[in-house]
Amino acid sequence: MRAKIQVIGSQEDIIDYTHSIGSHITITIGHGERLDGVFLPTFPQTYESVGIMGAEYNTFMLGDPATGRPAGHFRSEDLWELIDAFRNRVPA
């Protein structure tokens, strides 16, 4: 066995997301650098995947009056709050 050398970029970006309306959102996050407005994943890339469903999904889809996000709608930037909440969960 040997230690794995892992190089992670200093930035992260939402690479992709899928929204199954009324059910869940799956978000793919990549690590890398932004050069001339283009996100370049760090090689070798290991993507992070976050799944949002159930009560968390339903609450998110209610909208957010504080930011003006209407119910049933979101922009990719809005997904960061879900990613942060997912990462801060305490395992049961």
PDB file of N, CA, C and O in Angstrom:
ATOM      1  N   MET A   1       0.849  -1.165   0.000  1.00  0.00           N
ATOM      2  CA  MET A   1       0.000   0.000   0.000  1.00  0.00           C
ATOM      3  C   MET A   1       0.897   1.232   0.000  1.00  0.00           C
ATOM      4  O   MET A   1       2.005   1.223   0.537  1.00  0.00           O
ATOM      5  N   ARG A   2       0.384   2.289  -0.617  1.00  0.00           N
ATOM      6  CA  ARG A   2       1.126   3.544  -0.623  1.00  0.00           C
ATOM      7  C   ARG A   2       0.167   4.706  -0.449  1.00  0.00           C
ATOM      8  O   ARG A   2      -1.038   4.564  -0.658  1.00  0.00           O
ATOM      9  N   ALA A   3       0.692   5.832  -0.073  1.00  0.00           N
ATOM     10  CA  ALA A   3      -0.122   7.034   0.100  1.00  0.00           C
ATOM     11  C   ALA A   3      -0.495   7.583  -1.268  1.00  0.00           C
ATOM     12  O   ALA A   3       0.309   7.564  -2.199  1.00  0.00           O
ATOM     13  N   LYS A   4      -1.705   8.064  -1.376  1.00  0.00           N
ATOM     14  CA  LYS A   4      -2.175   8.654  -2.615  1.00  0.00           C
ATOM     15  C   LYS A   4      -1.838  10.140  -2.606  1.00  0.00           C
ATOM     16  O   LYS A   4      -2.140  10.851  -1.647  1.00  0.00           O
ATOM     17  N   ILE A   5      -1.216  10.594  -3.669  1.00  0.00           N
ATOM     18  CA  ILE A   5      -0.908  12.013  -3.814  1.00  0.00           C
ATOM     19  C   ILE A   5      -2.120  12.671  -4.448  1.00  0.00           C
ATOM     20  O   ILE A   5      -2.555  12.282  -5.532  1.00  0.00           O
ATOM     21  N   GLN A   6      -2.653  13.654  -3.774  1.00  0.00           N
ATOM     22  CA  GLN A   6      -3.858  14.296  -4.256  1.00  0.00           C
ATOM     23  C   GLN A   6      -3.626  15.793  -4.376  1.00  0.00           C
ATOM     24  O   GLN A   6      -3.252  16.451  -3.405  1.00  0.00           O
ATOM     25  N   VAL A   7      -3.848  16.326  -5.565  1.00  0.00           N
ATOM     26  CA  VAL A   7      -3.706  17.756  -5.812  1.00  0.00           C
ATOM     27  C   VAL A   7      -5.106  18.317  -6.010  1.00  0.00           C
ATOM     28  O   VAL A   7      -5.839  17.876  -6.895  1.00  0.00           O
ATOM     29  N   ILE A   8      -5.471  19.279  -5.192  1.00  0.00           N
ATOM     30  CA  ILE A   8      -6.799  19.877  -5.289  1.00  0.00           C
ATOM     31  C   ILE A   8      -6.620  21.356  -5.596  1.00  0.00           C
ATOM     32  O   ILE A   8      -5.794  22.029  -4.980  1.00  0.00           O
ATOM     33  N   GLY A   9      -7.388  21.852  -6.536  1.00  0.00           N
ATOM     34  CA  GLY A   9      -7.323  23.264  -6.882  1.00  0.00           C
ATOM     35  C   GLY A   9      -7.804  24.137  -5.740  1.00  0.00           C
ATOM     36  O   GLY A   9      -8.432  23.651  -4.799  1.00  0.00           O
ATOM     37  N   SER A  10      -7.514  25.409  -5.820  1.00  0.00           N
ATOM     38  CA  SER A  10      -7.867  26.328  -4.746  1.00  0.00           C
ATOM     39  C   SER A  10      -9.304  26.822  -4.843  1.00  0.00           C
ATOM     40  O   SER A  10      -9.777  27.534  -3.957  1.00  0.00           O
ATOM     41  N   GLN A  11     -10.007  26.446  -5.924  1.00  0.00           N
ATOM     42  CA  GLN A  11     -11.388  26.878  -6.098  1.00  0.00           C
ATOM     43  C   GLN A  11     -12.260  25.667  -6.382  1.00  0.00           C
ATOM     44  O   GLN A  11     -11.767  24.587  -6.704  1.00  0.00           O
ATOM     45  N   GLU A  12     -13.553  25.867  -6.257  1.00  0.00           N
ATOM     46  CA  GLU A  12     -14.501  24.815  -6.612  1.00  0.00           C
ATOM     47  C   GLU A  12     -15.639  25.444  -7.389  1.00  0.00           C
ATOM     48  O   GLU A  12     -15.912  26.638  -7.263  1.00  0.00           O
ATOM     49  N   ASP A  13     -16.293  24.634  -8.186  1.00  0.00           N
ATOM     50  CA  ASP A  13     -17.387  25.134  -9.001  1.00  0.00           C
ATOM     51  C   ASP A  13     -18.417  24.030  -9.172  1.00  0.00           C
ATOM     52  O   ASP A  13     -18.095  22.843  -9.116  1.00  0.00           O
ATOM     53  N   ILE A  14     -19.656  24.441  -9.380  1.00  0.00           N
ATOM     54  CA  ILE A  14     -20.708  23.477  -9.678  1.00  0.00           C
ATOM     55  C   ILE A  14     -20.539  23.108 -11.148  1.00  0.00           C
ATOM     56  O   ILE A  14     -20.731  23.939 -12.036  1.00  0.00           O
ATOM     57  N   ILE A  15     -20.178  21.857 -11.388  1.00  0.00           N
ATOM     58  CA  ILE A  15     -19.920  21.370 -12.735  1.00  0.00           C
ATOM     59  C   ILE A  15     -21.230  21.016 -13.435  1.00  0.00           C
ATOM     60  O   ILE A  15     -21.396  21.254 -14.631  1.00  0.00           O
ATOM     61  N   ASP A  16     -22.161  20.440 -12.661  1.00  0.00           N
ATOM     62  CA  ASP A  16     -23.418  19.977 -13.237  1.00  0.00           C
ATOM     63  C   ASP A  16     -24.430  19.802 -12.110  1.00  0.00           C
ATOM     64  O   ASP A  16     -24.055  19.589 -10.958  1.00  0.00           O
ATOM     65  N   TYR A  17     -25.711  19.892 -12.447  1.00  0.00           N
ATOM     66  CA  TYR A  17     -26.750  19.495 -11.506  1.00  0.00           C
ATOM     67  C   TYR A  17     -27.934  18.964 -12.289  1.00  0.00           C
ATOM     68  O   TYR A  17     -28.192  19.380 -13.418  1.00  0.00           O
ATOM     69  N   THR A  18     -28.645  18.041 -11.670  1.00  0.00           N
ATOM     70  CA  THR A  18     -29.878  17.531 -12.257  1.00  0.00           C
ATOM     71  C   THR A  18     -30.989  17.751 -11.251  1.00  0.00           C
ATOM     72  O   THR A  18     -30.804  17.577 -10.047  1.00  0.00           O
ATOM     73  N   HIS A  19     -32.145  18.137 -11.766  1.00  0.00           N
ATOM     74  CA  HIS A  19     -33.296  18.397 -10.912  1.00  0.00           C
ATOM     75  C   HIS A  19     -34.441  17.508 -11.376  1.00  0.00           C
ATOM     76  O   HIS A  19     -34.988  17.692 -12.463  1.00  0.00           O
ATOM     77  N   SER A  20     -34.785  16.562 -10.551  1.00  0.00           N
ATOM     78  CA  SER A  20     -35.968  15.744 -10.794  1.00  0.00           C
ATOM     79  C   SER A  20     -37.107  16.444 -10.066  1.00  0.00           C
ATOM     80  O   SER A  20     -37.243  16.317  -8.849  1.00  0.00           O
ATOM     81  N   ILE A  21     -37.914  17.173 -10.801  1.00  0.00           N
ATOM     82  CA  ILE A  21     -38.928  18.050 -10.228  1.00  0.00           C
ATOM     83  C   ILE A  21     -39.842  17.269  -9.286  1.00  0.00           C
ATOM     84  O   ILE A  21     -40.383  16.219  -9.633  1.00  0.00           O
ATOM     85  N   GLY A  22     -39.994  17.827  -8.075  1.00  0.00           N
ATOM     86  CA  GLY A  22     -40.826  17.217  -7.056  1.00  0.00           C
ATOM     87  C   GLY A  22     -40.142  16.111  -6.287  1.00  0.00           C
ATOM     88  O   GLY A  22     -40.769  15.471  -5.443  1.00  0.00           O
ATOM     89  N   SER A  23     -38.865  15.869  -6.558  1.00  0.00           N
ATOM     90  CA  SER A  23     -38.200  14.722  -5.951  1.00  0.00           C
ATOM     91  C   SER A  23     -36.848  15.051  -5.322  1.00  0.00           C
ATOM     92  O   SER A  23     -36.691  14.943  -4.106  1.00  0.00           O
ATOM     93  N   HIS A  24     -35.868  15.453  -6.140  1.00  0.00           N
ATOM     94  CA  HIS A  24     -34.521  15.671  -5.613  1.00  0.00           C
ATOM     95  C   HIS A  24     -33.660  16.480  -6.587  1.00  0.00           C
ATOM     96  O   HIS A  24     -34.006  16.680  -7.752  1.00  0.00           O
ATOM     97  N   ILE A  25     -32.520  16.935  -6.051  1.00  0.00           N
ATOM     98  CA  ILE A  25     -31.505  17.641  -6.831  1.00  0.00           C
ATOM     99  C   ILE A  25     -30.175  16.935  -6.568  1.00  0.00           C
ATOM    100  O   ILE A  25     -29.819  16.686  -5.416  1.00  0.00           O
ATOM    101  N   THR A  26     -29.444  16.615  -7.636  1.00  0.00           N
ATOM    102  CA  THR A  26     -28.115  16.048  -7.509  1.00  0.00           C
ATOM    103  C   THR A  26     -27.124  17.062  -8.073  1.00  0.00           C
ATOM    104  O   THR A  26     -27.264  17.517  -9.208  1.00  0.00           O
ATOM    105  N   ILE A  27     -26.116  17.411  -7.265  1.00  0.00           N
ATOM    106  CA  ILE A  27     -25.157  18.452  -7.626  1.00  0.00           C
ATOM    107  C   ILE A  27     -23.767  17.833  -7.732  1.00  0.00           C
ATOM    108  O   ILE A  27     -23.354  17.080  -6.850  1.00  0.00           O
ATOM    109  N   THR A  28     -23.039  18.148  -8.813  1.00  0.00           N
ATOM    110  CA  THR A  28     -21.658  17.683  -8.981  1.00  0.00           C
ATOM    111  C   THR A  28     -20.729  18.880  -8.860  1.00  0.00           C
ATOM    112  O   THR A  28     -20.896  19.887  -9.550  1.00  0.00           O
ATOM    113  N   ILE A  29     -19.738  18.755  -7.966  1.00  0.00           N
ATOM    114  CA  ILE A  29     -18.799  19.833  -7.692  1.00  0.00           C
ATOM    115  C   ILE A  29     -17.405  19.392  -8.098  1.00  0.00           C
ATOM    116  O   ILE A  29     -16.986  18.276  -7.793  1.00  0.00           O
ATOM    117  N   GLY A  30     -16.685  20.272  -8.790  1.00  0.00           N
ATOM    118  CA  GLY A  30     -15.310  19.990  -9.177  1.00  0.00           C
ATOM    119  C   GLY A  30     -14.366  20.970  -8.513  1.00  0.00           C
ATOM    120  O   GLY A  30     -14.762  22.071  -8.132  1.00  0.00           O
ATOM    121  N   HIS A  31     -13.115  20.564  -8.378  1.00  0.00           N
ATOM    122  CA  HIS A  31     -12.085  21.414  -7.786  1.00  0.00           C
ATOM    123  C   HIS A  31     -11.085  21.779  -8.878  1.00  0.00           C
ATOM    124  O   HIS A  31     -10.730  20.939  -9.705  1.00  0.00           O
ATOM    125  N   GLY A  32     -10.635  23.016  -8.879  1.00  0.00           N
ATOM    126  CA  GLY A  32      -9.698  23.445  -9.908  1.00  0.00           C
ATOM    127  C   GLY A  32      -9.411  24.925  -9.817  1.00  0.00           C
ATOM    128  O   GLY A  32      -9.414  25.511  -8.735  1.00  0.00           O
ATOM    129  N   GLU A  33      -9.166  25.513 -10.958  1.00  0.00           N
ATOM    130  CA  GLU A  33      -8.840  26.935 -11.057  1.00  0.00           C
ATOM    131  C   GLU A  33      -9.652  27.564 -12.188  1.00  0.00           C
ATOM    132  O   GLU A  33     -10.046  26.883 -13.135  1.00  0.00           O
ATOM    133  N   ARG A  34      -9.895  28.860 -12.079  1.00  0.00           N
ATOM    134  CA  ARG A  34     -10.598  29.602 -13.126  1.00  0.00           C
ATOM    135  C   ARG A  34      -9.556  30.419 -13.884  1.00  0.00           C
ATOM    136  O   ARG A  34      -8.822  31.213 -13.295  1.00  0.00           O
ATOM    137  N   LEU A  35      -9.503  30.212 -15.204  1.00  0.00           N
ATOM    138  CA  LEU A  35      -8.546  30.912 -16.056  1.00  0.00           C
ATOM    139  C   LEU A  35      -9.302  31.542 -17.208  1.00  0.00           C
ATOM    140  O   LEU A  35      -9.952  30.844 -17.987  1.00  0.00           O
ATOM    141  N   ASP A  36      -9.219  32.850 -17.319  1.00  0.00           N
ATOM    142  CA  ASP A  36      -9.921  33.597 -18.377  1.00  0.00           C
ATOM    143  C   ASP A  36     -11.407  33.267 -18.414  1.00  0.00           C
ATOM    144  O   ASP A  36     -11.988  33.122 -19.490  1.00  0.00           O
ATOM    145  N   GLY A  37     -12.027  33.146 -17.230  1.00  0.00           N
ATOM    146  CA  GLY A  37     -13.455  32.901 -17.138  1.00  0.00           C
ATOM    147  C   GLY A  37     -13.872  31.458 -17.346  1.00  0.00           C
ATOM    148  O   GLY A  37     -15.065  31.155 -17.329  1.00  0.00           O
ATOM    149  N   VAL A  38     -12.914  30.559 -17.541  1.00  0.00           N
ATOM    150  CA  VAL A  38     -13.214  29.142 -17.767  1.00  0.00           C
ATOM    151  C   VAL A  38     -12.709  28.339 -16.578  1.00  0.00           C
ATOM    152  O   VAL A  38     -11.567  28.506 -16.149  1.00  0.00           O
ATOM    153  N   PHE A  39     -13.566  27.459 -16.042  1.00  0.00           N
ATOM    154  CA  PHE A  39     -13.169  26.616 -14.924  1.00  0.00           C
ATOM    155  C   PHE A  39     -12.398  25.413 -15.451  1.00  0.00           C
ATOM    156  O   PHE A  39     -12.900  24.666 -16.291  1.00  0.00           O
ATOM    157  N   LEU A  40     -11.184  25.232 -14.958  1.00  0.00           N
ATOM    158  CA  LEU A  40     -10.334  24.116 -15.373  1.00  0.00           C
ATOM    159  C   LEU A  40     -10.142  23.171 -14.195  1.00  0.00           C
ATOM    160  O   LEU A  40      -9.476  23.528 -13.223  1.00  0.00           O
ATOM    161  N   PRO A  41     -10.713  21.971 -14.263  1.00  0.00           N
ATOM    162  CA  PRO A  41     -10.549  21.017 -13.166  1.00  0.00           C
ATOM    163  C   PRO A  41      -9.086  20.651 -12.974  1.00  0.00           C
ATOM    164  O   PRO A  41      -8.327  20.541 -13.937  1.00  0.00           O
ATOM    165  N   THR A  42      -8.698  20.461 -11.704  1.00  0.00           N
ATOM    166  CA  THR A  42      -7.347  20.032 -11.380  1.00  0.00           C
ATOM    167  C   THR A  42      -7.211  18.554 -11.745  1.00  0.00           C
ATOM    168  O   THR A  42      -8.111  17.762 -11.468  1.00  0.00           O
ATOM    169  N   PHE A  43      -6.107  18.186 -12.354  1.00  0.00           N
ATOM    170  CA  PHE A  43      -5.862  16.789 -12.720  1.00  0.00           C
ATOM    171  C   PHE A  43      -5.091  16.111 -11.604  1.00  0.00           C
ATOM    172  O   PHE A  43      -4.190  16.752 -11.063  1.00  0.00           O
ATOM    173  N   PRO A  44      -5.354  14.902 -11.219  1.00  0.00           N
ATOM    174  CA  PRO A  44      -6.519  14.100 -11.617  1.00  0.00           C
ATOM    175  C   PRO A  44      -7.738  14.540 -10.812  1.00  0.00           C
ATOM    176  O   PRO A  44      -7.645  14.776  -9.608  1.00  0.00           O
ATOM    177  N   GLN A  45      -8.851  14.646 -11.471  1.00  0.00           N
ATOM    178  CA  GLN A  45     -10.056  15.189 -10.845  1.00  0.00           C
ATOM    179  C   GLN A  45     -10.870  14.093 -10.176  1.00  0.00           C
ATOM    180  O   GLN A  45     -11.114  13.032 -10.751  1.00  0.00           O
ATOM    181  N   THR A  46     -11.279  14.373  -8.960  1.00  0.00           N
ATOM    182  CA  THR A  46     -12.265  13.548  -8.279  1.00  0.00           C
ATOM    183  C   THR A  46     -13.423  14.474  -7.976  1.00  0.00           C
ATOM    184  O   THR A  46     -13.272  15.432  -7.217  1.00  0.00           O
ATOM    185  N   TYR A  47     -14.574  14.201  -8.559  1.00  0.00           N
ATOM    186  CA  TYR A  47     -15.724  15.069  -8.377  1.00  0.00           C
ATOM    187  C   TYR A  47     -16.464  14.710  -7.094  1.00  0.00           C
ATOM    188  O   TYR A  47     -16.461  13.556  -6.665  1.00  0.00           O
ATOM    189  N   GLU A  48     -17.087  15.694  -6.500  1.00  0.00           N
ATOM    190  CA  GLU A  48     -17.895  15.505  -5.301  1.00  0.00           C
ATOM    191  C   GLU A  48     -19.359  15.564  -5.733  1.00  0.00           C
ATOM    192  O   GLU A  48     -19.733  16.412  -6.543  1.00  0.00           O
ATOM    193  N   SER A  49     -20.174  14.681  -5.204  1.00  0.00           N
ATOM    194  CA  SER A  49     -21.593  14.648  -5.547  1.00  0.00           C
ATOM    195  C   SER A  49     -22.419  14.838  -4.281  1.00  0.00           C
ATOM    196  O   SER A  49     -22.166  14.203  -3.257  1.00  0.00           O
ATOM    197  N   VAL A  50     -23.414  15.724  -4.366  1.00  0.00           N
ATOM    198  CA  VAL A  50     -24.292  16.018  -3.242  1.00  0.00           C
ATOM    199  C   VAL A  50     -25.727  15.773  -3.693  1.00  0.00           C
ATOM    200  O   VAL A  50     -26.158  16.284  -4.726  1.00  0.00           O
ATOM    201  N   GLY A  51     -26.463  14.987  -2.908  1.00  0.00           N
ATOM    202  CA  GLY A  51     -27.866  14.722  -3.217  1.00  0.00           C
ATOM    203  C   GLY A  51     -28.771  15.369  -2.183  1.00  0.00           C
ATOM    204  O   GLY A  51     -28.570  15.206  -0.980  1.00  0.00           O
ATOM    205  N   ILE A  52     -29.765  16.101  -2.658  1.00  0.00           N
ATOM    206  CA  ILE A  52     -30.711  16.789  -1.779  1.00  0.00           C
ATOM    207  C   ILE A  52     -32.098  16.228  -2.058  1.00  0.00           C
ATOM    208  O   ILE A  52     -32.575  16.265  -3.192  1.00  0.00           O
ATOM    209  N   MET A  53     -32.749  15.702  -1.006  1.00  0.00           N
ATOM    210  CA  MET A  53     -34.071  15.109  -1.176  1.00  0.00           C
ATOM    211  C   MET A  53     -34.858  15.231   0.126  1.00  0.00           C
ATOM    212  O   MET A  53     -34.358  15.759   1.119  1.00  0.00           O
ATOM    213  N   GLY A  54     -36.062  14.750   0.107  1.00  0.00           N
ATOM    214  CA  GLY A  54     -36.901  14.735   1.311  1.00  0.00           C
ATOM    215  C   GLY A  54     -37.234  16.120   1.814  1.00  0.00           C
ATOM    216  O   GLY A  54     -37.483  17.039   1.034  1.00  0.00           O
ATOM    217  N   ALA A  55     -37.236  16.260   3.143  1.00  0.00           N
ATOM    218  CA  ALA A  55     -37.624  17.526   3.779  1.00  0.00           C
ATOM    219  C   ALA A  55     -36.705  18.672   3.372  1.00  0.00           C
ATOM    220  O   ALA A  55     -37.159  19.803   3.192  1.00  0.00           O
ATOM    221  N   GLU A  56     -35.407  18.379   3.226  1.00  0.00           N
ATOM    222  CA  GLU A  56     -34.458  19.432   2.829  1.00  0.00           C
ATOM    223  C   GLU A  56     -34.793  19.968   1.429  1.00  0.00           C
ATOM    224  O   GLU A  56     -34.751  21.176   1.196  1.00  0.00           O
ATOM    225  N   TYR A  57     -35.120  19.067   0.512  1.00  0.00           N
ATOM    226  CA  TYR A  57     -35.517  19.467  -0.841  1.00  0.00           C
ATOM    227  C   TYR A  57     -36.805  20.294  -0.788  1.00  0.00           C
ATOM    228  O   TYR A  57     -36.893  21.359  -1.399  1.00  0.00           O
ATOM    229  N   ASN A  58     -37.794  19.797  -0.057  1.00  0.00           N
ATOM    230  CA  ASN A  58     -39.091  20.483   0.014  1.00  0.00           C
ATOM    231  C   ASN A  58     -38.951  21.879   0.597  1.00  0.00           C
ATOM    232  O   ASN A  58     -39.577  22.818   0.105  1.00  0.00           O
ATOM    233  N   THR A  59     -38.140  22.033   1.638  1.00  0.00           N
ATOM    234  CA  THR A  59     -37.914  23.349   2.244  1.00  0.00           C
ATOM    235  C   THR A  59     -37.225  24.288   1.261  1.00  0.00           C
ATOM    236  O   THR A  59     -37.616  25.447   1.128  1.00  0.00           O
ATOM    237  N   PHE A  60     -36.204  23.790   0.573  1.00  0.00           N
ATOM    238  CA  PHE A  60     -35.483  24.610  -0.405  1.00  0.00           C
ATOM    239  C   PHE A  60     -36.417  25.097  -1.506  1.00  0.00           C
ATOM    240  O   PHE A  60     -36.334  26.249  -1.933  1.00  0.00           O
ATOM    241  N   MET A  61     -37.300  24.223  -1.962  1.00  0.00           N
ATOM    242  CA  MET A  61     -38.187  24.574  -3.073  1.00  0.00           C
ATOM    243  C   MET A  61     -39.318  25.521  -2.668  1.00  0.00           C
ATOM    244  O   MET A  61     -40.072  25.976  -3.528  1.00  0.00           O
ATOM    245  N   LEU A  62     -39.449  25.824  -1.374  1.00  0.00           N
ATOM    246  CA  LEU A  62     -40.440  26.819  -0.929  1.00  0.00           C
ATOM    247  C   LEU A  62     -40.031  28.229  -1.325  1.00  0.00           C
ATOM    248  O   LEU A  62     -40.844  29.152  -1.281  1.00  0.00           O
ATOM    249  N   GLY A  63     -38.766  28.397  -1.711  1.00  0.00           N
ATOM    250  CA  GLY A  63     -38.260  29.714  -2.081  1.00  0.00           C
ATOM    251  C   GLY A  63     -37.604  30.387  -0.895  1.00  0.00           C
ATOM    252  O   GLY A  63     -37.546  29.827   0.199  1.00  0.00           O
ATOM    253  N   ASP A  64     -37.111  31.592  -1.120  1.00  0.00           N
ATOM    254  CA  ASP A  64     -36.429  32.352  -0.070  1.00  0.00           C
ATOM    255  C   ASP A  64     -36.759  33.832  -0.235  1.00  0.00           C
ATOM    256  O   ASP A  64     -36.169  34.514  -1.072  1.00  0.00           O
ATOM    257  N   PRO A  65     -37.708  34.329   0.568  1.00  0.00           N
ATOM    258  CA  PRO A  65     -38.084  35.738   0.460  1.00  0.00           C
ATOM    259  C   PRO A  65     -36.917  36.695   0.708  1.00  0.00           C
ATOM    260  O   PRO A  65     -36.888  37.791   0.148  1.00  0.00           O
ATOM    261  N   ALA A  66     -35.952  36.291   1.544  1.00  0.00           N
ATOM    262  CA  ALA A  66     -34.818  37.166   1.863  1.00  0.00           C
ATOM    263  C   ALA A  66     -33.974  37.464   0.632  1.00  0.00           C
ATOM    264  O   ALA A  66     -33.449  38.569   0.494  1.00  0.00           O
ATOM    265  N   THR A  67     -33.839  36.488  -0.265  1.00  0.00           N
ATOM    266  CA  THR A  67     -33.037  36.690  -1.475  1.00  0.00           C
ATOM    267  C   THR A  67     -33.903  36.959  -2.701  1.00  0.00           C
ATOM    268  O   THR A  67     -33.389  37.261  -3.778  1.00  0.00           O
ATOM    269  N   GLY A  68     -35.230  36.848  -2.530  1.00  0.00           N
ATOM    270  CA  GLY A  68     -36.130  37.068  -3.658  1.00  0.00           C
ATOM    271  C   GLY A  68     -36.292  35.853  -4.557  1.00  0.00           C
ATOM    272  O   GLY A  68     -36.869  35.956  -5.640  1.00  0.00           O
ATOM    273  N   ARG A  69     -35.782  34.687  -4.114  1.00  0.00           N
ATOM    274  CA  ARG A  69     -35.926  33.473  -4.923  1.00  0.00           C
ATOM    275  C   ARG A  69     -37.346  32.945  -4.759  1.00  0.00           C
ATOM    276  O   ARG A  69     -37.750  32.592  -3.650  1.00  0.00           O
ATOM    277  N   PRO A  70     -38.116  32.887  -5.861  1.00  0.00           N
ATOM    278  CA  PRO A  70     -39.503  32.429  -5.759  1.00  0.00           C
ATOM    279  C   PRO A  70     -39.605  30.914  -5.550  1.00  0.00           C
ATOM    280  O   PRO A  70     -38.682  30.163  -5.866  1.00  0.00           O
ATOM    281  N   ALA A  71     -40.725  30.498  -5.023  1.00  0.00           N
ATOM    282  CA  ALA A  71     -40.981  29.072  -4.804  1.00  0.00           C
ATOM    283  C   ALA A  71     -40.903  28.322  -6.127  1.00  0.00           C
ATOM    284  O   ALA A  71     -41.402  28.788  -7.151  1.00  0.00           O
ATOM    285  N   GLY A  72     -40.265  27.148  -6.090  1.00  0.00           N
ATOM    286  CA  GLY A  72     -40.185  26.293  -7.267  1.00  0.00           C
ATOM    287  C   GLY A  72     -39.093  26.668  -8.258  1.00  0.00           C
ATOM    288  O   GLY A  72     -38.968  26.034  -9.306  1.00  0.00           O
ATOM    289  N   HIS A  73     -38.301  27.688  -7.942  1.00  0.00           N
ATOM    290  CA  HIS A  73     -37.257  28.152  -8.857  1.00  0.00           C
ATOM    291  C   HIS A  73     -35.934  28.331  -8.116  1.00  0.00           C
ATOM    292  O   HIS A  73     -35.913  28.624  -6.920  1.00  0.00           O
ATOM    293  N   PHE A  74     -34.838  28.151  -8.839  1.00  0.00           N
ATOM    294  CA  PHE A  74     -33.520  28.427  -8.278  1.00  0.00           C
ATOM    295  C   PHE A  74     -32.527  28.614  -9.410  1.00  0.00           C
ATOM    296  O   PHE A  74     -32.745  28.166 -10.535  1.00  0.00           O
ATOM    297  N   ARG A  75     -31.430  29.287  -9.087  1.00  0.00           N
ATOM    298  CA  ARG A  75     -30.299  29.429 -10.005  1.00  0.00           C
ATOM    299  C   ARG A  75     -29.190  28.520  -9.491  1.00  0.00           C
ATOM    300  O   ARG A  75     -29.233  28.089  -8.339  1.00  0.00           O
ATOM    301  N   SER A  76     -28.217  28.229 -10.309  1.00  0.00           N
ATOM    302  CA  SER A  76     -27.135  27.347  -9.851  1.00  0.00           C
ATOM    303  C   SER A  76     -26.415  27.952  -8.645  1.00  0.00           C
ATOM    304  O   SER A  76     -25.951  27.211  -7.779  1.00  0.00           O
ATOM    305  N   GLU A  77     -26.312  29.290  -8.570  1.00  0.00           N
ATOM    306  CA  GLU A  77     -25.655  29.928  -7.425  1.00  0.00           C
ATOM    307  C   GLU A  77     -26.386  29.630  -6.118  1.00  0.00           C
ATOM    308  O   GLU A  77     -25.766  29.571  -5.056  1.00  0.00           O
ATOM    309  N   ASP A  78     -27.709  29.442  -6.196  1.00  0.00           N
ATOM    310  CA  ASP A  78     -28.502  29.165  -5.000  1.00  0.00           C
ATOM    311  C   ASP A  78     -28.168  27.801  -4.398  1.00  0.00           C
ATOM    312  O   ASP A  78     -28.449  27.555  -3.225  1.00  0.00           O
ATOM    313  N   LEU A  79     -27.575  26.920  -5.188  1.00  0.00           N
ATOM    314  CA  LEU A  79     -27.278  25.571  -4.718  1.00  0.00           C
ATOM    315  C   LEU A  79     -26.146  25.533  -3.698  1.00  0.00           C
ATOM    316  O   LEU A  79     -26.006  24.545  -2.977  1.00  0.00           O
ATOM    317  N   TRP A  80     -25.336  26.587  -3.623  1.00  0.00           N
ATOM    318  CA  TRP A  80     -24.242  26.604  -2.648  1.00  0.00           C
ATOM    319  C   TRP A  80     -24.753  26.481  -1.216  1.00  0.00           C
ATOM    320  O   TRP A  80     -24.091  25.871  -0.376  1.00  0.00           O
ATOM    321  N   GLU A  81     -25.930  27.057  -0.925  1.00  0.00           N
ATOM    322  CA  GLU A  81     -26.459  26.924   0.444  1.00  0.00           C
ATOM    323  C   GLU A  81     -26.762  25.463   0.762  1.00  0.00           C
ATOM    324  O   GLU A  81     -26.590  25.032   1.902  1.00  0.00           O
ATOM    325  N   LEU A  82     -27.210  24.699  -0.228  1.00  0.00           N
ATOM    326  CA  LEU A  82     -27.457  23.271  -0.020  1.00  0.00           C
ATOM    327  C   LEU A  82     -26.147  22.510   0.162  1.00  0.00           C
ATOM    328  O   LEU A  82     -26.048  21.623   1.009  1.00  0.00           O
ATOM    329  N   ILE A  83     -25.154  22.861  -0.632  1.00  0.00           N
ATOM    330  CA  ILE A  83     -23.843  22.207  -0.532  1.00  0.00           C
ATOM    331  C   ILE A  83     -23.236  22.462   0.844  1.00  0.00           C
ATOM    332  O   ILE A  83     -22.729  21.537   1.479  1.00  0.00           O
ATOM    333  N   ASP A  84     -23.286  23.708   1.305  1.00  0.00           N
ATOM    334  CA  ASP A  84     -22.734  24.049   2.618  1.00  0.00           C
ATOM    335  C   ASP A  84     -23.470  23.311   3.730  1.00  0.00           C
ATOM    336  O   ASP A  84     -22.839  22.804   4.658  1.00  0.00           O
ATOM    337  N   ALA A  85     -24.796  23.245   3.647  1.00  0.00           N
ATOM    338  CA  ALA A  85     -25.583  22.532   4.660  1.00  0.00           C
ATOM    339  C   ALA A  85     -25.238  21.046   4.655  1.00  0.00           C
ATOM    340  O   ALA A  85     -25.122  20.432   5.716  1.00  0.00           O
ATOM    341  N   PHE A  86     -25.075  20.468   3.475  1.00  0.00           N
ATOM    342  CA  PHE A  86     -24.727  19.049   3.353  1.00  0.00           C
ATOM    343  C   PHE A  86     -23.374  18.775   3.999  1.00  0.00           C
ATOM    344  O   PHE A  86     -23.221  17.798   4.733  1.00  0.00           O
ATOM    345  N   ARG A  87     -22.408  19.619   3.734  1.00  0.00           N
ATOM    346  CA  ARG A  87     -21.049  19.420   4.271  1.00  0.00           C
ATOM    347  C   ARG A  87     -20.986  19.618   5.787  1.00  0.00           C
ATOM    348  O   ARG A  87     -20.117  19.053   6.451  1.00  0.00           O
ATOM    349  N   ASN A  88     -21.896  20.409   6.329  1.00  0.00           N
ATOM    350  CA  ASN A  88     -21.876  20.695   7.767  1.00  0.00           C
ATOM    351  C   ASN A  88     -22.726  19.742   8.592  1.00  0.00           C
ATOM    352  O   ASN A  88     -22.832  19.901   9.808  1.00  0.00           O
ATOM    353  N   ARG A  89     -23.328  18.761   7.949  1.00  0.00           N
ATOM    354  CA  ARG A  89     -24.134  17.781   8.682  1.00  0.00           C
ATOM    355  C   ARG A  89     -23.259  16.971   9.626  1.00  0.00           C
ATOM    356  O   ARG A  89     -22.102  16.665   9.335  1.00  0.00           O
ATOM    357  N   VAL A  90     -23.844  16.642  10.750  1.00  0.00           N
ATOM    358  CA  VAL A  90     -23.167  15.762  11.709  1.00  0.00           C
ATOM    359  C   VAL A  90     -23.671  14.343  11.434  1.00  0.00           C
ATOM    360  O   VAL A  90     -24.878  14.101  11.472  1.00  0.00           O
ATOM    361  N   PRO A  91     -22.753  13.397  11.155  1.00  0.00           N
ATOM    362  CA  PRO A  91     -23.194  12.027  10.892  1.00  0.00           C
ATOM    363  C   PRO A  91     -23.966  11.452  12.085  1.00  0.00           C
ATOM    364  O   PRO A  91     -23.622  11.697  13.241  1.00  0.00           O
ATOM    365  N   ALA A  92     -25.002  10.694  11.784  1.00  0.00           N
ATOM    366  CA  ALA A  92     -25.821  10.084  12.849  1.00  0.00           C
ATOM    367  C   ALA A  92     -25.110   8.911  13.465  1.00  0.00           C
ATOM    368  O   ALA A  92     -25.642   8.275  14.374  1.00  0.00           O
TER     369      ALA A  92
END
